Amino acid sequence: MPQSLPATTLIIQDFSLLGNISTAAALPVAAAFGLTTAILPVTLLSTQTEGFDKPKKLDLTNWLNDVVNHWSQEELMSFETIQIGYLGSEAAIEFASKILDLAQGTRIVVDPVFADQGEQYPGLDKGYAKLLDPILKKADVITPNVTELGELVDRKLSFQSSFEELARIVQMLETRFQHDVKVVVTGIEFDDQIGVFFTDPVSSDGYRFIGHHKIAGHFYGAGDFFAATLSGELSRSIEFTEAVQQAVDITLMAINETSQLPREWRKFGLKFTTALDEIIRRSAGRQ
């Protein structure tokens, strides 16, 4: 029988060599939850794709195939959670899809990570959103921001879309993939609040908004941190709505801490020391 280490999470995404972005954020979050981690960094980036000139890239998918073969020989391809973030190329998407086929029976959390602020990230093919279909079809939870949600259903959405419009668009995405997927849309603004709009199994409407006071500015890596935190919360086997609420609260703590820094520092990702302390405290209380 394939073995699984206690509470093991597999992280598949890029590894930015500078700042608290992508895998560099996901690893400490997973550790704070007490999770054993496995990582498949599909691409090495000299910096993140926003805030700097075009980063230098190294595709690792060929080497990672050897890694996966080794893990398979050691019967180490069983994970409790698989978290997928920025992939950035068709080769990386195909690799991640293959991993999902090899490691069935796990919880799969996918953050599409290809656009923000109404624009697709630089360096991606025009049809990149469609390339993600094989992965999104296998996901249990998808965490697009509002720009990505619109691209995934070929609609232009505003950060301040109405509750009814968001419910209709999210339902379109759920129907498109034709399985019991939960969608959590980040960066949604209602009145003076910003937060997430999500599939809520216990709500009479089927959807819910959870928000907090808006903090001015753009916070690079906030989506990475939220997705990692939500994955960690779900590993605790708590109710989905509670997991989303906890992830929102903890991400707010990181954004608050980062907002105290000079603006030019934000492109290096979130400062999340206080948030990690809170994860550790809450996790210890659940043991």
N, C-alpha and C positions, 0 to 999 in steps of 0.2 A: 504494500500500500504506500502511495506517496506520503511523505511526511510533511508536516507543517510546523514550523516553530511557533511558540505561543504568540498569539495576536500579531501575526506577521502582515505587513503591508508592503506592496510592491509599488514603486513610484516610477512611472515612465514619462519622461519629458526632457527638455533641454537642461543643460547645466551651464548657467552663466557664470563666468569666472570672476565677476566683480559684483559685489553687493548682495543684498538679501532678496534675491529674485529666484523664482522657479524652484529647482531642486534645493538650492541653498536655503530657501525658506521652508520647504516641505520637510526636510530632514530634522531640524530642531523641533518642529511642531510634532512630528511623529514620536520623537524621543520623549518629549514632554508628556505625551499620552501613555508612555510606557510601552510603545510598540517596537517590535523588532523590525528593522527595515531591510528591504532589498531595493536596489535602484538599477534602472536601465537608462542611462543618460544618452538618448539617441543622437544628440548633437552637442558639441562643446562650442560655446559662444564666448568671444572675448568680452563682450558686454551684452546687456539686454538689447532688444531691437528698437526700443524707444529712447529718446533723450541723448543719444550719441550718434556719431556717424555709423555707417553700415558696419556691423560687427564682422570679425573674422570667424569663419565657421569650420568645424571639423566634423564630418559625418562619421558616426561610430557604428552604424547598423551592421556592417560586415563583421566587425569584431564582436559585437553583441550577439550575433548568431552563434559564435563559438561559446560565449558565456552561457547562453541558454542551453546549448547542447551539454555543457558541463553540469549545469544545474539539473538537467533532465536525467543524466547518468547518476547523479547523487540523490535523485528523487526529491528535489527541492522546488518543484514547480507547483506547490499548493500554497495559496495565500488566502488570508481572510478578506483582504481588501486590495483592489488594484486602483490606483489613482493615476489618471492620465492628464497631462497638461500640454504645454506647447510642444508641437512636433515639428512643424515648419517645412516638411517636404513629403512628397508622395512616398518615397522610400521609407521614411520614418513611420508614416501612417500604415503602410502595408506591414511593416515589422510589428507595430503595436497590435494590429488586428490579428496577426498570427499568434502573438502571445495570449491574447484573449481566448483564442481557440484551444490553446494548450493548457490553459489554467481555468477551466470551467468550474462553475459552482461557487465563484467568489462574488463579493459585492464590488461593482465596477462604478467608479465615480469619474466622470469625464468633464474637464473644463476645456471647452473648445479652443480658447486662446488664439484668436486670429484677427481681432479687430477691437477698436475702442474709439470713443469720442467721434463716432460717425465715420471712421476711416479704417480700412484694412491695414494691418501692420505691413511695413515695407518688406520687400523681398519675397512675398508670397504670390503664387499664381492667382490669376483672376478667379478661377473656379475652385479655389481652395476649400471653401465651405462645403461644396458638394463632395470633395474627396474624403471628407470626414464621415460620410454616411456609414461605411462598414463598421466603424467604431461606435458611433452614436446608436446604431441599431442594437448593439450589445450592452449598452449602458443601463445601469439601474438608476443613476442620478446624473443629470446634466446641469452644469452651472454656467450658462452663457451670461455675458453682460447684455445690456439692452441692444447694443449695436450688433452683437453676434446673433442674438435671437432674431432680429430683423433679417439678417443675411441668410440665416438657416431656413427661413420660410419665404424668402424673396419679398420682404416688405421693408419699407423704411419706417422706423419707429422713433418716437421722441422719448427723451429721458422722462418726460412728464406725460406719458400716455395714460389714458384713463384705466381704471380698474377693469371695466368691461372689455376694453380693447385688448388689454394684456391677457385677460382670461381667454378671449377668443384666439389670440395668437399662440399662446402656450398650448391650448387644446389642439390647435392645428399641428404643432410639433409633436405632441403626444400621439395623435392619430397617425401621423406620418410614419412613425416607427412601430406602431401597432404592437406594443407590449407595455407592460406595467412600469413605465419609466416615470420618474419624478423629476420635474424641472424646477430649478431655482435660478431666477433671473436677478442678477446683481446690478447695482447702480440705478435703481428705480427711484424717481422723485415724486412724492405726493405732498403738496402744500410746502411746508418748511422742513420736511423730513426726507432722508435718503435711506434706502435699505434694499430689501429683497422681496420679490413677488414669487410665490412658489406654490406648487401642488401640495395641498394640505388635506390629508386623508380624513381628518376629523372635523373639517369645516363644512357647514351646510352648503356653502357656495362652491366648495371644492378647491378654493384658492385662498391665499392669505397674503397680506403685506405686513412685514415687520420692519420698522424703521427706527431712526434716531435722528437727533439734530444734525443738520448738515454742517460739515467743516469745510471751509473754502479751500479750493485748490484740487490738484490732481495728485493722487497717491499711487505711484508706480508699485506694482506687485501686490496691491490690495486683493485682487482677485485670486492670485496664487495663494496668498495666506488664508483667505476665506475657504477656498476649496480644500486645502490641507487640513484646516481646522474642522470643517464639516466631516471630512473623511474620518478624522480622529474621533469626533463625537459619535458618529455612526458605529464605530468599532466597539463602543460601550453598550451597544444594544438597547439604547434608549429610544423613545418614540421619535419619529421623524421630525415632527413639529418642534419638539424640545431640542433636538440636535441642531436644527436651523437657528432657533433662538439663541442657543449657547454660542454658535459660531458667529452670529451677528454681534453679540455682546463682546466677545473676545477680539474680533476684528476691529470693533470700535475702539477698544483699549489700545490696540497697536496704532491705529490712525491718530488717536489723541496724542500718543507719545511722539509720533513722527511729526505732528503738526507743530511741536515746540522747536523743531530744528529749522535751520535756514532753508528756504525753498529750494535752493540749488542742490541741496543734499538729498532731496526726495527721489531723484532718479536712481539712487542706489538701493531703493527698496525701503520697506518699512523697518522702523526700529521697534522690536517687539519683546524686549526684556520683561516688561511688566505683564504683557499678555501671556508669555510662557510661564511666568510665575503663577498666574491665575490658573492656567491649564493644569499645571502640576498639583496645585492646591485642590482643585475640583476632582482631578483624577484620583488623588490619594483618598478623598472622601468617598469615592465609589468602590474602592477595593473591598 
